[in-house]
Amino acid sequence: MIIVLKPDTNEKDVKELVNKVESFGLVAHVSKGEETTVIGMVGDVTKVDPKQLEVSPVVDHVMRVSEPYKLANRAFHPEDSIIDVSGVKVGGDHLALIAGPCSVESKEQVIAIAREAKAAGANMLRGGAFKPRTSPYAFQGMGTAGLDILVAAKKETGLPIVSELMSADYIDEFNEKVDLVQIGARNMQNFDLLKEVGRRCTKPILLKRGLSATYEEWIMSAEYIMASGNPNVILCERGIRTFESYTRNTLDLQAIPVIKRLTHLPIIIDPSHAGGKWWLVEPMAKAAVAAGCDGLMIEVHNDPEHALCDGPQSLKPKKYTELLRQVKGIGEIVGKHVQ
């Protein structure tokens, strides 16, 4: 249930309504936009009569939310959320450009790629220190040593770090070293991990869509994080599993307008994991920006032929530089700019 307040409602009136909501045993979440303030009520609202709230002279109307997600709901927060990742804005009219290797292989490799990615126009550096792999015999990442290499690359270039968290055991370390904490597709419905991330993680979260997850399941996973205390969630579409076997996954570009209609959360597109082929990255990235996404996460490697992970879907720095030149032009047309 959501209370929509009249324009120019003062802080005292808002506080009185929050106290009234809490007297029902509910949790009140206040969202202030440029023109409208709304109060979201979370909990068992079945015992609340909307008329009890509508009698207030500052209440415009009260509405019930039929969707099971509340905090992520567009109705609760009518304006786009803009998430600050160590100075880089994600959402609104900002375009986040995340680039880097699938996995951290060496200090020299990551710093070299980070320099070229930044020169091309990237504003965040991605790199896997902990790698979830289908085969137990595949390269699993460098772990903590990999995070330290990313920190060194950030010191060298100033680019905020994006890396995947696989276990709650490392949350404190990620809070210290990582700027945007990624929850991978395979952990999208690891609800214990999501709750811990919500409770303990002080950094924004990048939540990837599961391999076969519906929009509602994906949004509900974001709701787990937000309900546990961390409101700074960015969604990432990385392709879903369909009957088609020619590509690694099928990129769902419809997710962009759907997510923007249903939620206020930013959505980033990962065309690298979607297609699994480097030559698919460019057309899908451009299509995603044209469709209104809030950012791109693209794998860039200076020697993809010898990469320890996902070389076939990685762009070389020269290709990435040319892609960003075109992407920025498309972004300007649809009202997105690079910080």
C-alpha atoms as one frame of an Amber mdcrd trajectory, in Angstrom:
protein
   0.000   0.000   0.000   1.270   3.448  -0.932   0.299   6.913   0.319   0.720
   9.632  -2.291   1.040  13.058  -0.656  -0.038  16.409  -2.018   2.649  18.756
  -3.359   4.492  20.957  -0.853   3.722  18.724   2.130   6.033  19.742   4.968
   8.341  17.522   7.029   6.121  17.711  10.114   3.113  16.287   8.237   5.251
  13.552   6.690   6.560  12.577  10.136   3.018  12.402  11.544   1.943  10.070
   8.728   5.032   7.892   9.215   4.173   7.589  12.918   0.602   6.624  12.052
   1.792   3.951   9.606   4.190   2.548  12.204   1.354   2.461  14.770  -0.255
  -0.198  12.551   2.840  -2.358  12.994   4.088  -1.586   9.470   7.391  -0.263
   8.167   7.206   3.117   6.418   9.564   4.011   3.561   9.523   7.652   2.426
  10.462   8.476  -1.161  10.780  12.146  -2.137  10.737  13.183  -5.772  10.975
  16.618  -7.330   7.196  17.028  -7.279   5.717  14.129  -5.325   6.412  12.446
  -1.995   5.139   8.923  -1.393   5.150   6.731   1.699   5.352   3.009   1.097
   3.892   0.687   3.714   5.571  -2.696   4.019   4.081  -5.490   6.095   0.606
  -6.917   6.628  -1.587  -4.129   5.226  -4.782  -6.201   5.234  -5.899  -4.616
   8.505  -5.379  -1.037   7.289  -8.393   0.903   6.047  -7.206   3.425   3.404
  -9.904   5.823   4.571  -8.090   6.163   7.889  -5.217   7.704   5.971  -7.114
   9.602   3.296  -8.753  11.834   5.935  -5.424  13.613   6.344  -5.484  16.945
   4.466  -1.988  16.307   3.055  -2.856  12.911   1.493  -3.747  12.988  -2.193
  -4.710   9.310  -2.438  -3.897   5.843  -1.127  -3.321   2.930  -3.501  -2.808
  -0.783  -3.047   0.096  -2.429  -4.839  -0.883  -5.719  -6.420   2.659  -6.826
  -7.266   4.495  -8.819  -4.567   7.464  -6.447  -4.707   7.073  -3.116  -2.922
  10.414  -1.338  -2.519  11.485  -1.958  -6.121   8.075  -0.972  -7.472   7.800
   2.066  -9.761   4.592   3.032  -7.921   6.542   3.349  -4.659   9.298   5.447
  -6.255   7.909   7.172  -9.389  11.232   8.735 -10.409  14.231   6.797 -11.693
  16.721   5.847  -9.006  20.230   7.115  -9.656  22.842   4.966  -7.940  26.206
   6.495  -7.061  29.108   4.075  -7.544  32.096   5.896  -6.052  31.286   9.033
  -8.016  29.940   7.370 -11.171  26.182   7.860 -11.555  24.077   4.955 -12.852
  20.496   5.701 -13.902  18.572   8.745 -15.085  20.336  10.313 -18.049  23.701
   8.759 -17.160  25.321   5.940 -19.143  27.621   3.615 -17.207  30.348   1.920
 -19.255  31.918  -1.039 -17.473  34.817  -2.853 -19.135  37.519  -5.346 -18.283
  38.539  -8.982 -18.490  36.262 -11.845 -17.478  38.845 -12.953 -14.946  41.881
 -11.388 -13.322  44.958 -13.197 -14.651  47.872 -10.964 -13.655  48.616  -7.464
 -12.422  50.190  -6.460 -15.721  47.192  -7.740 -17.693  44.551  -5.931 -15.633
  46.386  -2.602 -15.432  47.102  -2.626 -19.180  43.428  -3.332 -19.986  42.235
  -0.775 -17.419  44.375   1.956 -19.003  43.078   1.219 -22.502  39.465   0.899
 -21.340  39.646   4.259 -19.584  41.236   5.872 -22.635  38.338   4.515 -24.708
  35.802   6.108 -22.344  34.939   3.405 -19.804  34.058   4.717 -16.344  34.239
   1.451 -14.363  36.546  -1.572 -14.383  35.187  -5.113 -14.184  37.215  -8.195
 -13.333  36.457 -11.569 -11.838  38.554 -12.491  -8.805  36.197 -15.331  -7.810
  34.789 -17.224 -10.801  31.739 -19.531 -10.829  32.461 -22.145 -13.488  30.321
 -24.981 -14.805  33.266 -27.364 -14.660  35.090 -27.922 -11.362  38.298 -28.310
 -13.407  38.104 -24.877 -15.044  39.986 -21.813 -13.785  38.205 -20.594 -10.638
  39.862 -17.209 -10.332  42.685 -15.830  -8.165  40.492 -15.014  -5.162  41.747
 -12.399  -2.722  44.942 -11.914  -4.723  42.766 -11.010  -7.702  40.929  -8.370
  -5.687  44.248  -6.831  -4.674  45.231  -6.609  -8.351  41.963  -4.807  -9.111
  42.685  -2.381  -6.275  46.101  -1.703  -7.826  44.449  -1.050 -11.192  42.014
   1.375  -9.546  44.922   3.198  -7.927  46.573   3.450 -11.333  43.530   4.589
 -13.317  40.927   5.835 -10.835  38.271   3.491 -12.247  35.815   2.086  -9.664
  35.889  -1.723  -9.390  33.096  -4.166 -10.256  33.582  -7.763  -9.154  31.459
 -10.793  -8.308  30.742 -11.915  -4.758  30.021 -15.644  -4.410  30.041 -16.133
  -0.643  28.926 -14.088   2.355  32.290 -14.977   3.906  33.916 -12.269   1.755
  31.461  -9.408   2.295  33.772  -7.469   4.622  36.620  -7.739   2.115  34.363
  -6.599  -0.726  33.164  -3.650   1.371  36.797  -2.609   1.695  38.015  -3.196
  -1.868  35.101  -3.250  -4.367  32.904  -0.337  -5.468  30.043  -2.258  -7.133
  29.355  -5.770  -5.852  28.060  -8.163  -8.494  25.717 -11.035  -7.668  25.960
 -13.458 -10.576  23.200 -15.196 -12.507  23.704 -18.483 -10.675  23.280 -16.772
  -7.306  20.282 -14.618  -8.246  18.029 -16.816  -6.114  20.536 -17.618  -3.390
  18.227 -15.953  -0.883  20.493 -16.393   2.137  23.283 -14.612   0.253  20.888
 -11.867  -0.907  19.737 -11.224   2.660  23.308 -11.066   3.935  24.263  -8.672
   1.142  21.289  -6.494   2.038  22.183  -6.474   5.708  25.950  -6.188   5.590
  27.100  -4.853   2.229  27.736  -1.113   2.255  28.334  -0.857  -1.496  25.782
  -0.814  -4.358  24.763  -4.192  -5.780  24.710  -5.274  -9.433  22.164  -8.106
  -9.638  22.365 -10.267 -12.741  19.278 -12.016 -14.072  19.175 -15.786 -13.596
  19.505 -18.113 -16.584  15.760 -18.820 -16.714  14.348 -16.177 -14.374  11.114
 -14.324 -15.083  10.972 -10.560 -14.631   9.048 -10.986 -11.385  11.541 -13.498
  -9.985  14.403 -11.162 -10.866  12.712  -8.148  -9.276  11.825 -10.193  -6.194
  15.516 -11.010  -5.769  16.233  -7.273  -5.824  13.454  -6.886  -3.249  15.266
  -9.340  -0.941  18.341  -7.093  -0.973  16.357  -3.892  -0.528  14.105  -5.269
   2.219  17.226  -6.377   4.097  18.581  -2.849   4.186  20.487  -2.002   0.985
  18.390   0.133  -1.410  21.165   0.614  -3.977  20.448  -2.130  -6.504  21.249
  -2.099 -10.225  19.803  -4.841 -12.431  21.814  -6.532 -15.185  20.332  -8.425
 -18.134  22.925 -10.923 -19.395  20.867 -13.177 -21.625  18.525 -16.023 -20.778
  18.547 -19.688 -21.714  16.221 -20.570 -24.589  15.923 -23.395 -27.127  18.509
 -21.680 -29.375  21.952 -23.275 -29.148  23.880 -21.220 -31.721  24.531 -18.454
 -29.200  25.521 -18.844 -25.565  22.271 -17.220 -24.381  19.502 -15.069 -25.857
  19.709 -11.363 -25.037  16.309 -10.101 -23.908  16.250  -6.452 -24.980  12.570
  -6.249 -24.029  13.790  -6.375 -20.437  14.839  -2.715 -20.713  11.389  -1.127
 -21.218   9.690  -3.747 -19.022  12.016  -3.177 -16.062  11.700   0.589 -16.466
   7.910   0.275 -16.466   7.728  -2.000 -13.429  10.572  -0.615 -11.303  12.604
   2.506 -10.631  15.909   0.599 -10.652  18.624   1.155 -13.276  19.245  -1.641
 -15.778  22.595  -2.472 -17.366  23.074  -4.810 -20.346  25.855  -7.409 -20.630
  26.071  -8.320 -24.340  29.248 -10.371 -23.849  27.671 -13.193 -21.834  24.471
 -12.993 -23.858  25.884 -13.988 -27.230  29.165 -15.582 -26.239  30.742 -14.365
 -29.494  32.782 -11.179 -29.815  31.181 -10.131 -33.116  27.726 -10.083 -31.507
  28.782  -7.613 -28.815  28.810  -4.505 -31.025  25.294  -4.772 -32.552  23.699
  -5.845 -29.266  25.418  -3.077 -27.299  24.220  -0.430 -29.754  20.691  -1.853
 -29.751  20.640  -1.843 -25.938  21.619   1.827 -25.726  19.041   2.710 -28.372
  16.434   0.891 -26.258  17.273   3.077 -23.254  19.519   0.968 -21.007  21.458
   2.703 -18.238  24.797   1.106 -19.015  26.832  -1.619 -20.680  29.137  -4.201
 -19.149  31.513  -5.513 -21.808  34.411  -7.925 -21.547  37.645  -6.469 -22.890
  40.877  -8.449 -23.141  44.197  -7.552 -24.754  44.914 -11.176 -25.719  41.574
 -13.029 -25.937  43.102 -15.940 -27.855  44.980 -16.894 -24.674  42.442 -15.760
 -22.061  41.867 -18.129 -19.138  38.131 -17.460 -19.274  35.631 -16.367 -21.965
  38.134 -15.246 -24.593  35.719 -15.833 -27.527  33.288 -13.192 -26.241  35.888
 -10.533 -25.373  36.646  -7.454 -27.440  40.170  -6.246 -28.013  40.792  -2.673
 -26.813  40.844  -1.255 -30.369  37.404  -2.757 -31.101  36.073  -1.507 -27.773
  37.313   2.016 -28.480  35.480   2.098 -31.808  32.327   0.667 -30.231  32.241
   3.347 -27.546  32.601   6.063 -30.158  29.380   4.820 -31.758  27.633   4.076
 -28.462  28.188   7.611 -27.187  26.572   8.982 -30.333  23.523   6.768 -29.882
  23.398   7.721 -26.221  23.189  11.418 -27.049  20.229  10.747 -29.346  18.257
   8.952 -26.612  19.253  11.368 -23.852  22.065   9.406 -22.193  25.498  10.849
 -21.588  28.774   9.468 -20.269  30.162  11.020 -17.111
